Amino acid sequence: MQKFEFIELLSSHYTISELCSCLKVNRSSFYYWQKSKVKRLAKELPDKTLIETVFNKRNKLAGYRTIRMDLENKYGVIMNTKKIRRLMNKYGMKTNVRRKNPYKEIMMKTQEHSTCENILNREFKDKLPLTTLCTDITYLYYGRCEKAYLSAVKDISTGEIVAYKVAKNLTLPIVLDTIEILKTKIDLKNVLLHSDQGVHYTNPEYRKLLKDNNVIQSMSRKGNCIDNASMESFWGHFKDEVNYKNCKTFEELVEKIDEYMYYYNNERYQWSRNKMTPVQYRSHLLLAS
C-alpha cells in the first residue's frame, strides 16, 4: 500500500512505468489500487467520522485507547485498536503527549527520612477499594496570574478521587479540610494514607488528626516523587484535560474542578482498570471480594 501511495505522489515527475519498475510492482496492480481508492475511502469514512467525533469531544486530547473505550461504552461500537491508530495517523488526529519529567533522576535518590515510614513502598496493585489512599497538593494558575491550590485524595486501587479541596492559599487548613471531607465519605479506621514529606503532612496537627481517626500514615522517601506515582499520574491527566487557565474567577475554577472530578470518577474509562470508570471498577472489585 505504501508503494502505491509513493507512486501516486511522484507520478507528476516520473512515468508510472518507471516508478513501478523501480519499486518492482505491476502496473495493473497500481491501476487497480488507484481505481478502488474511492471505494476504500467511502468505506472507512463512517469509522473516521465516529473516531473524529470522540476525538473532538475530548478536546483533541484522547489517545486511541480512550477512543476505543468511548466507542464501546458510549456508542456500542467495538473497533480494533490498530484500525483506530491507523485512521488517527492517516487523518492527523494527534494528541499532545505530556513531556517526560526532566528530573527523573530524583527517582534514584535513596536517602530515607525519619519522619514517617514508607509503608506503601510503591505497592500500587492488588489493593482492596478504599483501604489504601494517596494524597498530594498541586497549584493552578488562573485569571490574571492568580494562584489556587488543589488538595486531593485518591484511591490507589480504583483510581477514584475520594475527596478534594480547593483553596486560595497554601496554609495548613487545606489538608485538614481534605481529611474532614474524606471522613464524610468513608470509614477511616485502619486506612493507609500515603503522601510526600511536605510540610503539611509532617505538621503535628495534621498527623494528630490522622492518628485520632485511626489512619495509618505512610510517606515517600525524600526527593522520590515516584513513591507517590499514582497521585502524580492523576495531576498529569488533570492538567492535560482541564482548561483551568482560562478561568477568570476562583468560583469559575472551583466549578470547572467539580465538573472534572465528577467526569473523572464516573465517565472517564481507564484501560488498566478493565475499561471501567473508577466508580464502576470499585463496584466491580467489591462484588468480586
MOVEN-V188180 format. One record per residue. N is the residue number from 1. SS is DSSP state (h for helix, s for strand, l for the rest). Layout:
((N | SS) (N | SS))
This chain:
((1 | l) (2 | h) (3 | h) (4 | h) (5 | h) (6 | h) (7 | h) (8 | h) (9 | h) (10 | h) (11 | l) (12 | l) (13 | l) (14 | l) (15 | l) (16 | h) (17 | h) (18 | h) (19 | h) (20 | h) (21 | h) (22 | h) (23 | h) (24 | l) (25 | l) (26 | l) (27 | h) (28 | h) (29 | h) (30 | h) (31 | h) (32 | h) (33 | h) (34 | h) (35 | h) (36 | l) (37 | h) (38 | h) (39 | h) (40 | h) (41 | h) (42 | h) (43 | h) (44 | h) (45 | h) (46 | h) (47 | h) (48 | h) (49 | h) (50 | h) (51 | h) (52 | h) (53 | h) (54 | h) (55 | h) (56 | h) (57 | h) (58 | l) (59 | l) (60 | l) (61 | l) (62 | l) (63 | l) (64 | h) (65 | h) (66 | h) (67 | h) (68 | h) (69 | h) (70 | h) (71 | h) (72 | h) (73 | h) (74 | h) (75 | l) (76 | l) (77 | l) (78 | l) (79 | l) (80 | l) (81 | h) (82 | h) (83 | h) (84 | h) (85 | h) (86 | h) (87 | h) (88 | h) (89 | h) (90 | h) (91 | l) (92 | l) (93 | l) (94 | l) (95 | l) (96 | l) (97 | l) (98 | l) (99 | l) (100 | l) (101 | l) (102 | l) (103 | l) (104 | h) (105 | h) (106 | h) (107 | h) (108 | h) (109 | l) (110 | l) (111 | l) (112 | l) (113 | l) (114 | l) (115 | l) (116 | l) (117 | l) (118 | l) (119 | l) (120 | l) (121 | l) (122 | l) (123 | l) (124 | l) (125 | l) (126 | l) (127 | l) (128 | l) (129 | l) (130 | l) (131 | l) (132 | s) (133 | s) (134 | s) (135 | s) (136 | s) (137 | s) (138 | s) (139 | s) (140 | s) (141 | s) (142 | s) (143 | l) (144 | l) (145 | l) (146 | s) (147 | s) (148 | s) (149 | s) (150 | s) (151 | s) (152 | s) (153 | s) (154 | s) (155 | s) (156 | l) (157 | l) (158 | l) (159 | l) (160 | l) (161 | s) (162 | s) (163 | s) (164 | s) (165 | s) (166 | s) (167 | s) (168 | l) (169 | l) (170 | l) (171 | l) (172 | l) (173 | h) (174 | h) (175 | h) (176 | h) (177 | h) (178 | h) (179 | h) (180 | h) (181 | h) (182 | h) (183 | h) (184 | h) (185 | h) (186 | l) (187 | l) (188 | l) (189 | l) (190 | l) (191 | l) (192 | s) (193 | s) (194 | s) (195 | s) (196 | l) (197 | l) (198 | l) (199 | h) (200 | h) (201 | h) (202 | h) (203 | l) (204 | h) (205 | h) (206 | h) (207 | h) (208 | h) (209 | h) (210 | h) (211 | h) (212 | h) (213 | l) (214 | l) (215 | l) (216 | s) (217 | s) (218 | s) (219 | s) (220 | l) (221 | l) (222 | l) (223 | l) (224 | l) (225 | h) (226 | h) (227 | h) (228 | h) (229 | h) (230 | h) (231 | h) (232 | h) (233 | h) (234 | h) (235 | h) (236 | h) (237 | h) (238 | h) (239 | h) (240 | h) (241 | h) (242 | l) (243 | l) (244 | h) (245 | h) (246 | h) (247 | l) (248 | l) (249 | l) (250 | h) (251 | h) (252 | h) (253 | h) (254 | h) (255 | h) (256 | h) (257 | h) (258 | h) (259 | h) (260 | h) (261 | h) (262 | h) (263 | h) (264 | h) (265 | h) (266 | h) (267 | l) (268 | l) (269 | l) (270 | s) (271 | h) (272 | h) (273 | h) (274 | l) (275 | l) (276 | s) (277 | l) (278 | h) (279 | h) (280 | h) (281 | h) (282 | h) (283 | h) (284 | h) (285 | h) (286 | h) (287 | h) (288 | h) (289 | l))
